[in-house]
Amino acid sequence: LPPPPPSRPLLVLVFFIAFFGKTSVEADEEESRAVTNQLCGMLENPNLSQLVLGASLETLPQVLSILARVAGSDPTEELCNKALKARISTLVRSMAQSIPQQGFQGAVAQLPDEFQTVLRSL
């Protein structure tokens, strides 16, 4: 039997992971901010956030990792400006309140210490 097709949340997340996996200092900072803003917009929309996070929040650790990487990026990389950092901060705080605490904290615990520190500082 062929393997089952990937779930929609996984397909949506694959795009963002692929983009941020190649993002480096040489990457187009404006494009990075645009993609991150698009991810934030999807997460802010109740109809789309479930698509991104999955019904059982299976992609929450990866999403938080992307948000922490951008929000905590070196200012010289210019991956995140003040407006985007404020948007990410508001979004992460909203997610922390709307997602069951055990699920949110469990996802954060899966992240590297550096990303956990960034998320706590937002």
Phi, psi and omega in degrees: 000141177288154179294152179294152179293152179298151179289159179301316180302321181295317180297318179297316183290326180304320178301310183293320179294319179299318180295310184285339176294332180260354182291129177216184180302329181280349183292163179285109183297322180296319178295320179300314179296321180296317180293318179295319176298323178295317177299315179300317179300319178294320181288332179282340180270116183304327180287329182265334183299323178293327176297319182284315185275337184087155183300326180251023177060032184294339180256006181305315179300320180292319179296314179298324178297316179297312181297319179292321180298316181289310183297328182262010183293155177298128181305333179290339177285336179058032176283341185218124174262179184298319181295318180292320179297320177296320179295315179297317180301312179298318181295314181296318178297320178295318179296319180298329180274328186269337180268138178311135186308317182299319180292316181293310181296325177296321178292317179297321182296339179280349185274157174300152181307320181301317180288324177299318179297317179299313182296322178293332182278350183282000000 
